[in-house]
């Protein structure tokens, strides 16, 4: 599945717009991770455990969006975006969304 953040794909003519597709996941932090992150804040630097958590969340949300597009019979997803929101004090949602399209042959 071709996924792009642009509104069109060079060399491809959109045949039909199937609609918005999305995938999301909600992830919670781990208490142990929070304690280590607090200590890391003292000395500075990347909070790798959070970076890993968010990378996994983005990958899962994107995979779910692609599955949604495949169910609709799409050839690609254009105008792809990520969005995040806080659900609770220790949990965040990552949403992947875009427009499912088919191409002319």
Protein Blocks (a to p, Z undefined) as FASTA:
>chain_A
ZZdfbfbdehiacfbdcbjcdddddddddfklmmmmmmmmmngpadfklmmmmmmmmmmm
mmmmmmmmmmnopabdehiacddddfbfmbccdddddddddddZZ
